Amino acid sequence: MRIAIIGSGMAGVSCARALHSFGHEVEIFEMMSKDSPTRPRQMEGSAHFLDNVPKLYPDQNLKTLEIRSPSHTILLKGNIGFFYEVGGETGIEARERRLIEESISINYSRRVEKKEQLEGQFDIVVAADGYSSRIALEAGLRSKTPTQVGIGVGFTVEGDFNPEWTTIWLNNQLSLHGYAYIIPFSTTEASLVSFSIGKNVPVKTYRKSLRQLAVSRGWKILDEWVDFESWYDFSSYQKDNLFVVGNAGSFTDPALGFGLKWGVKSAKLCAEAIHKNLDYNLLLEDELLPEFGSCQVLRKFFESASDQDYDRFVGSFRNPLVRNLVQSGRPILQKLALTLLLRRVTQLSKRTLLR
Ligand SMILES: Cc1cc2nc3c(=O)[nH]c(=O)nc-3n(C[C@H](O)[C@H](O)[C@H](O)COP(=O)(O)OP(=O)(O)OC[C@H]3O[C@@H](n4cnc5c(N)ncnc54)[C@H](O)[C@@H]3O)c2cc1C
């Protein structure tokens, strides 16, 4: 079968790789030129206890997680999670592209806006064109306006860093319904980001607060960027010979905006559906969409949390049971910690509603 994939982010390259391994003829169309980065360079990743890290190759392990609310600071130590460099010239997408380009043809500087542009040349088209997918819109699969928007304001900063240490700030001065974080690229460079979710994020305000934070810590700002994510309602993720994967299908966790795992997972499910002629929508309903259920609890908390609520939440990590489960490094125990934390978050959200 001849298959076209539109977009060469993590979802597009993962789908291409899986389809190629099944023996299909695959071609990728990427709107950016070969030398231009497809996303701003930054560090992404996750803690194991959130179970949203794709099983790829990490660039760095996370050994110390510092969580700060306005009045509390908590340190969690051990085998907590890992990070990837994304975007730029050395991010995981660029490395994946280099790995597959010997066996899969990547057409750079080729923007595709409708699957009809490729009609007649391919049996199947996969839309992996990222957030606000034009292909999904043109095919009538997604709503016109987003249900939710995530905005990341990011700086690359210079300073002294421990590459296995990350700090997360939970407070309303640094982000709206979200969080801010610093993840080092190395001992001298780091990615400092404020990630907010909401349709009217005061980007300027958070940029200013982040800048003040950098100055107060003695970090020198090297460059800055703004990156988006959007969530849409979908009537279906497949129409005739068109399939949608990754951010293009809004497969991003609605609480924290994590999408790497879901991008890779939807891409693999799509490849399986194409290869075995299975119903892609049913596969997603069985194996991916239910995982977003628990995210709604956390999202609800973020939507209404005051700085005092953030203090109470961060205080939950003082509970020795939660702390030991997170620090155990064992996935099954870390999952239990998540269940306890989500229970706490539900209690806090109820209190907020009663106020
Ligand atoms: C600030 C920020 C922080 C994040 N942090 C994390 C994190 O810590 N952990 C995590 O798991 N996730 C995180 N995410 C989300 C994660 O990065 C994305 O979900 C993931 O990269 C999406 O991959 P994708 O392949 O679906 O889309 P993209 O990486 O956006 O790839 C889409 C590709 O399609 C190309 N394209 C677009 N339109 C066309 C067209 N018309 N024709 C041809 N090509 C086209 C683009 O150039 C691009 O290469 C974060 C996102 C943001 C914005």
The ligand as a Gaussian input file, in Angstrom:
#p B3LYP/6-31G(d) Opt

LIG

0 1
 C        5.332000      24.663000      25.526000
 C        5.028000      23.204000      25.338000
 C        5.541000      22.276000      26.249000
 C        5.266000      20.916000      26.097000
 N        5.785000      20.049000      27.005000
 C        5.548000      18.722000      26.880000
 C        6.115000      17.781000      27.803000
 O        6.851000      18.163000      28.738000
 N        5.843000      16.445000      27.626000
 C        5.056000      16.015000      26.598000
 O        4.837000      14.799000      26.479000
 N        4.520000      16.889000      25.696000
 C        4.743000      18.220000      25.809000
 N        4.215000      19.099000      24.896000
 C        3.405000      18.588000      23.785000
 C        4.223000      17.875000      22.701000
 O        5.369000      18.624000      22.399000
 C        3.377000      17.730000      21.445000
 O        2.172000      17.085000      21.792000
 C        4.063000      16.890000      20.385000
 O        5.298000      17.436000      20.043000
 C        3.182000      16.875000      19.143000
 O        3.778000      16.157000      18.119000
 P        3.053000      16.089000      16.701000
 O        3.937000      15.280000      15.827000
 O        1.638000      15.669000      16.815000
 O        3.010000      17.608000      16.180000
 P        4.183000      18.613000      15.773000
 O        5.433000      18.350000      16.494000
 O        3.578000      19.969000      15.856000
 O        4.465000      18.245000      14.239000
 C        3.649000      18.682000      13.180000
 C        4.506000      18.741000      11.930000
 O        3.673000      18.993000      10.803000
 C        4.273000      19.994000       9.979000
 N        3.154000      20.623000       9.264000
 C        2.175000      21.417000       9.790000
 N        1.308000      21.779000       8.808000
 C        1.737000      21.195000       7.661000
 C        1.252000      21.204000       6.311000
 N        0.147000      21.891000       5.962000
 N        1.947000      20.503000       5.365000
 C        3.080000      19.814000       5.712000
 N        3.584000      19.794000       6.983000
 C        2.913000      20.457000       7.939000
 C        4.981000      20.899000      10.994000
 O        5.993000      21.666000      10.391000
 C        5.532000      19.877000      11.989000
 O        6.777000      19.380000      11.600000
 C        4.461000      20.467000      25.012000
 C        3.955000      21.389000      24.087000
 C        4.214000      22.750000      24.241000
 C        3.653000      23.728000      23.258000

